[in-house]
Amino acid sequence: MTNVLQTPQSLWKSSFLLLLSSSFILLNSSVCPAQQPAPIPVQKPATDGQVWGALVFAVNDASKLTGSAEKAPEHQKDLSQRLAKVFPYQHFEILGQHLQDVFREYESWVVPTRDLFLKVDSKGTAADGGLNLHLQVWRQQQVLVKTDAVLHARSPLFIGGPKWRDGQLIFVLESRPKK
């Protein structure tokens, strides 16, 4: 049996060839499209529609209004007249508003202001085509109201909130058609 002694120069050449061939194999295997994992498709969560929510301040003395610049959506121009039929106030001002998707399997939050907001859980589509919802009105960390409601487009739900600054806060919620 013959012992082959490698000289430092031959050892260096074989190490260099091993390194070069390893690099070539690694580079080709990482670029090869057949070995790349398929991209995970991005899917939006399923929704049952959208809800528009607004927090409205109602008061009899116009000088008590806050001066909010929020305006009602185009299709809700008669909102003040509709609120006046239900609540005993003469002046109404939108403090904040929010449009939110209603997710089928997740809770949704309508957050028109930092202090008062609404948790919305979908219970599916109602038999008459409305949106069947479980609603919770929250003030900071406290639940004020829990209820179930069926919302329809162009038919807002008014929820009387707490007294505030010589007036009252009112939550307005309306279903938007599913897009």
Summary of the structure (lengths in Angstrom):
residues: 179
radius of gyration: 31.5
end to end distance: 82.6
largest distance: 110.8
contacts: 448
relative contact order: 0.19
helix: 23%
strand: 44%
